[in-house]
Amino acid sequence: MTIPNANTLNFADVDLKLAFGPALEKEILSHGRLISFDRDTVVFREGESLNWALILVEGRVQLFHKNFERDRELMLYEVAPKEPSKLSCVTFYNDEAKVSMCAVAKRGCTLLYIPTKIMTNWAETSLEWNQMIIRSFREIFDALVCTLKSTGTSSLDERIKFFLTCRADAQKSDIIHMTHEQIANSVGTSRVVVSRILKELESRGDVELSRGQIELLHHEKSEMHSIKNRG
């Protein structure tokens, strides 16, 4: 796992807005790196060895599982400020310190990279850090439950509508700027199928389609949204 070629920021120029105490902040300033992305960028892939822990400062990171045999992706959940957690990567590795999914930092995202050896020391010495980890596990588990419930018990058109509702909730706007290909990758199907289902949803009055965007009509808040706000 390497740091992608992106913009390195100075800590003095950014308000991290993270609930770290003085001791942890001192180590972050000494050992961390602050990286900003001006385009969608893969920050780690399944199976890569972990040598950096990531904390989201601004923007969004999407977590995917990739089926290489079928060349399909399924978005498992999204990390955004306060939802489901500011922590990333520390919850996504196995005993051999390898990540178990693919992560994409979206355009405008800022990530704080911390060496895992520092993070491991915090786990042994910092109650503050361990509390953040526990909160992260709980919130991400809730997000995964929503994804599994949608995938396992809903029809594909219901899953797509659910995904669009979650997206609208997250961005606080009923207008969603995504291509049909991006939606297909998010729900684990093909672009052709997504286009067909969106046309059906439009004919039912659920969405309004235009080039490069989808407007969600008769918007009701998703279960994912209610879980995030319970935390």
Secondary structure, DSSP 8 states (H G I E B T S, - for coil): ----S-EEE-GGG--------HHHHHHHHHH-EEEE-SS-EEEE-TT-B--EEEEEEES-EEEEEEETTTTEEEEEEEEBTTBS-SEESTTSB-TTSBB-SEEEE-TT-EEEEEEHHHHHHHHHH-HHHHHHHHHHHHHHHHHHHHHHHHHHHS-HHHHHHHHHHHHHHHHT-SEE---HHHHHHHHTS-HHHHHHHHHHHHHTTSEEEETTEEEE-S----HHHHHHHH-
